[in-house]
């Protein structure tokens, strides 16, 4: 059941992405030939309505295809120049940017909406708070953390949720950190905190930064629900960004990436490890919000074949036209996009193969 739910959720998020492109294209007066959910053979398609010749740009064929692994929004003039005044290539700079960015924006909005709906189920929110520090902390660092101090930032990155502390300490990789806490509404800074040997509450010793943490409860009001919806969204964006940084600096490898198979497997695990079906559904939907925000961030990366790549080419072409009075032909962009599309497909095949190997490596496919 959870696998089917995961596939459905993934399909909905991709459909929302393409719907964003479709809505923006129609608002900008761009001809959309087909809006499809899924890939592969067509299993259903709409019949275009009759329209006057001047209104034909509004005719779009909607289709449902056999493989629930994607979708597309086919626009006139998207891949090559067109003389049609309603083609994408004939639109102005900002209209093109809006159309290209609309898919990612829609995914971001869907993620935020999911989080907001879930936050309306919450009775309270957890504020990451200091529970105290080791006896040696003040001597080593020249000041003490007090019980009740609120974690504000680690190495310049805001702490919004209790889980942020684990995330930011992981990024620090046990190196020195700068910590800022809120004490009676005022910021108190501790710089260059290093991992050391500290006493624990039971008389033993441990390696760490020497502070203890807990969480205090903040009442759920309309304001705090909106606030924590924003916090969660920013947190998701930052998590994706940190993951990309780890790929670049080598602390994570391509083998650590998850493709559709890995995501479906993770969603299945989330469902199976939940205490009840209701909890499983809530956890899966929350994970779906993370995937939606992830799709938004990844699609805006300035990589050819992605939405961000289209925007990059648009900027380069516009600058070239302003400086050299020469526009870069779309055929060059199409060729580069095709090369990167094959590269991304190869990467996806590798990641998918790796996901399958992980499944069998741990004892078989999910049930």
N, C-alpha and C positions, 0 to 999 in steps of 0.2 A: 504493500500500500504506500509506504513512504517513498519507494522508488518512483512509482507512478506520480505521486504528488510532486516529487523533485523535478521530473520531466515537465509536468504541467507548469510548475512555477518558473522554470527556466524558459519555457516557451512564452509565457506571459510577459516576462521581463524583456525578451527580445522583441516581441510584438509591440510593447510599449515604446521601445527605442525607435522602431521603424514608424510607429504612429506619430512620434514627435517630428520625424522628417516629413511625413505626409502632411500634417497640419501646417507646419511652417511653409512648405512648398505651396499649398493651396492659398494660404494667407498672402504669400508673395506673388501669386498669379502664375505659378509654374505648372506646366502640364505634367501630370503624373499618369503614366501609362498603366502601371500595375502596382497594387499593394498586396503583397503575398505574405502569408504566415506559413512558415515551414519551407522546406526545400524539396527538390526532386519533382516527381510526376504530380500533375494537378489532379486533385480528387473532387474539387468543386470550384466553380468560378461564377461570378455574377454576370448578368447580361447588361451591357452599358445602355443607359437610357438614351432616347432620342434627344438631340439637341440641335439648335441652330448652329450654322457654321461658325459664327462669332463666339459661340459658347462651348465649342468642342473641347477646349482645353480643360474643362471641368469633368470630362468623361474619364473615369478611372475604372479599370477592371479589378475587382477584389477577388482573390483566390486563396484557397486552402490547399496546401501541398502535403505529400505523403510523409515526409521526414520532419519530425518536430525538432529540428536542430538549428533553426535560424529563421530568416525571412528577409524580405527586401522591399524597397520602395523605388521603383524604376521611373526616373524622371527624364524628360526630354532635355538633351544637351548636357547630361551629367558627365559623360565620358568623352564627348567630342563636340566640336562647334556645330551649331544649328542656326538656321535662318529664322526659325520660328520665334516670334517676339515673346512667346510664353515659355521659351526654353530657359533652363537654368543659366546657360552660358550668356544669355542676353540680359541678365539681371545685374543690378548694381552691386558694389562691394559688400555693403552691409546686409543686403538681402541674401547674398550667397553665404555669408558668415552665419546668418540666422538659420538658414536651411541646414548647413553642415553641422552646426552645434546643437540643433534642436533635439536630436536623438539622445545625446548625452544629458542635456538639460532635463528631458523627460524622465530618464532613468534616475537622475538625482532627485527629482520631485516625487517620483514613485517611492524611492527609498525613504525620503522624509515623511511622506504620507503614511507609510507602513509604521514607521517609528512613532509618529504622532498617535495613530490609532492604538498601538500597543501601550503607549504612555498614558492614555486615558483609562487603561485598566489598572494602572499602578495606584496604590494608596499612599506611597511615599517614595523618596529617592535617597540613595546613599551618597553621602559626602565623604570623600577620602580624608581621614583625620589621623593625626599623630596620637599614638597610645602611650608614648614615652620613649626613652632612649636608654642605652646601656650606661652603666656607671662611668665608663671610661670616655664616653662621647664628648663631654664638656672639656675634659683635659686635652683630648686629641684635637678638637676642632675649635676651641676657644669660646664656646657657647653651648647652651643646652636647648634641645627641643622639648617643649612643654606639652603635657597631655592636653588635648583639645585644639592644638595648632592645626590649621587646615592646609593640606598640601596644595600649593598654587602652581609651581613650575619646577621642572627638572631639566637642567641644561637648556633653559630658554623655552622649552615646550610646555604649554599649559597642561595641567592635570585637571581633567574634567570629571573622570569617573575613577572608581577604585582600581579598575583593571588597567588604567593608564600607567600606574606606577610600575606594574610588571612590564608593560610594553616599553616604557622609557628606560628602565634599568636594563632590559634586554638589549636595547639599542646601544646603551653605554658600554655594554660588554665588559662589565666589572672594572671599567676605568674610572677616573675621578669624575665627580659630578658636582654641579652647582645646584643647590636646593633653595627654593623660596617657599616660605609658608606664610599664611595669614594669621596674625595674632592680635585679637581685639580690633580687627579691621585694618591693621597695619602690616605691611610686608616686612618680613625678617629674612635676611639672606645668609646662607651658609655656603661658602665657596670652597672648591677643591676638596670635597669629601672623598676620602679614599677607602677602599676595601681594607679592612683590618681585622684583628682578632679581638672580639668583644665578649663580655660575660652575658650569659642569658639568665632568665628568671629562675632557673633551677640550679644555678651555681656552676654550670658548665661553660664552655666557650664555643664560639662559632665564627666563621668568616663572613663578614658583611659590612654594611655601612653604619651599623650601630643604632638604627632607629626601628621602632615598632609602629605598626599601623593598625587602624581599625576604621570604622565608618560610623558617622552619626546620621540620624534620620532627618530628612527635610520633608515637610508636609507637601503633599501633591496638591497644588492649586493650578488654575488655568495658566498662570504665569510660569510656574516651575515646569509644567508639562511642555509648554512651548520652549522654555529655556533648555530643557534636557533633550528635546527633539533636535535642537540645533547642536547641542554638545555631542550627541550620538553621531550625527551626520558628519561633523568636523572630525570626530574620532575615527570614523570609517575611512574618510578621505586620507587622513594622516597615516592610518595603518597601511593603506595601499602604497602611499608614498614611501614609507619606511621600507616596505617590502621591495620596491623598485631600487631603493638605495642599496639594500643588501645584495641584490642581484649585480649591481654595478661594481660594488667594492669587493665582491667575491665571497662575502660571508654566507651567501645562499647561492645555490646553483640551479640550473634549468631543471634538474631532476626534482627539485623541491616544488616546482609549479604544479598546479592542478588544472586539468582541462574539464570538459563536460562530464566525463566518466568519474573523475575524482570528486567533482562538486556533487554529483548525484550520490556517490558513495558516502561523502561527508554528511549530506542531508539525511541519508538513510541511517547513519550512525547517530546523528542528533536525535532522530525520532526514536530509535530503539533504546537509547540510553536515558530517555526522559521517564519520569516517574509515572506518567499517565498519558493517555491519548491527547487530552486537552493541553497538557504541558508540551507534548511533542509538537502539536500544531503551532503553538505560540513560539517555541524555539525555532522551528523550521521557517516560520514567517519572518522572525527576527533575522535569521541567517539570510533569508531572501532579500531583506533590506540591505544587508551588507553586500550581497552580490550585485544588487542594482546600483549601488553607489560605486562599487568596483568597476562595473561596466562603464559608468559615466566617466570616471577618471581615466581608465585605459583607452577609451575611444577618443579622448581629447589629446593623447600623446601625439607629438608632431612626427608621426611615423607614416610614410606613404601607405596607402590602402586603408588607413583609418581616417575617421572624421577630422582628427587633428592634423593629419597629413594633407588633407584637402585644404584646410585653412592655411597651412604653411605654404603650399603651392600658390594659393590665392594671394597671400601677402607678397611672396617673392615676385609673382607675375605683375602685381600692381606696382611694386617698387620699380621693377624693370621698365614698365611702361612709362612711369613718371620720369625716371632718370635718363633712359636711353630711347624713349619714344618707340619702344618695340615690345610687344607682348609675347610672352613665351607660349608657343603653340600647345594646344591641349594634347596633341598626339604624344608629345614628350612626357607630359604628366601621366597620360594613360599607360605609356610603356613602363615608366618607373613604378607606377601603382601595380601593374601586372607582375613585375619581378618581385616586388615585396609581398604581393598576395601569395605567390607561390612559396616564398620563404616562410610566411606566416602559416600557410597550410602545412608546410613541412614541419615547422615547429609544433603545430597542433597535433599532427600525426605522432610525433615523437612523445609529446606530453601524454597523449591518449594511450599510446603503447606502454609508457611508464606507469600510468594509472592502472592499467590492466595488470601489469606485472606486480604492482603493489598489492592489488586485491588477491591475486593468487598466492603471493608471498606470505600473506597473513592467513591463508586457509580457505581461499575460494571467494567467489563473488558474493555480494551481500544478498541476504534472503529477505 
